[in-house]
Amino acid sequence: MQEKIRRFMMGRYGVDQLGKFLLGVAVIIMLISFFFRNAIIEALPFLILVICYFRIFSRNINQRYLENQKFLTLKNRFFGYFQGAGSRRKQRKNYHIYVCPTCKQKIRVPKGKGKICITCPKCRAEFVRRS
């Protein structure tokens, strides 16, 4: 039986991160549909599951790969913002982070140095700030 499934799946795309995400969304919407009886909420998980199975059994591997890459880009952009916020929060104790008025580059300057002239490493613009 496993050999038949293995032969059937040859040349097909299979499961990726977008597929796993869609399956999770479908399960969450199914749980929500137990509490809120609505035809749309009850039909939506099945539509998402159809999309998941379509992607799993698809032979157009390049298109499914591109879809997954777009999803990963959006996911990394979303979660990258929160990861960056955590590192900024940790650095706030020892550093000031200023933005260059010319090119908008972020510049990290140690605290407690008084009034200093900051040179942007990107555009070489100079501006004065308190650290």
C-alpha angles and dihedrals in degrees: 000000000000090000091055091051091046091052091046092053095049109116093014126115103239129190123333137165093281090051092050090048092050091049090052091049090050092052092048092050090048090054090048090050090062089064100037115046106210128139093226094049090048094048097044097074091053091051090051090049090052089053090049093051091045089055093045095051096038119122092200094093096167094056093047089048091053091049090052092048091053090050092050091049091053092044093051092047091052098045093036089064091058093044090051090050090056093053091046089052091052093048094048090083095061105020143046115218113211130183119228108243091217107045102010092237114157113239125193116214126180116248124244100038096112123224109352139174109239121204115203110233091211105048101010092235115153126218135164123237139158115251 
